[in-house]
Amino acid sequence: MNEKFCYVAVEFVGDINVVGYTYWYLCPFDGVAEGAQVLAPLGRHNREQTGTVRRVLFADEAHAPYPIQFIKRIRKVIPE
């Protein structure tokens, strides 16, 4: 049986260098939805930034939206 994981596409609207782009992350938190604010590592220095979830996808490892060995994890879901 293939376990499904939660992946989220995040846009960092507060960073002018990457605004308009989305980045895929593995999300270990239950109940995250589109529009949620999250704290996630960005760039090669993994600087934590606040971003907005634009898409939520549940898939097994074989159908991950980004190679699983390179994907980063959401650090925190910011309460509304």
Buried (B, 14 or more C-beta within 10 A) or exposed (E): EEEEBBBBBBBBEEBEEBEEEBBBBBBEBEEBEEEBBBBBBBEEEEEEBBBBBBEBBEEEEEEBBBEEEEBBEBBEBEEE
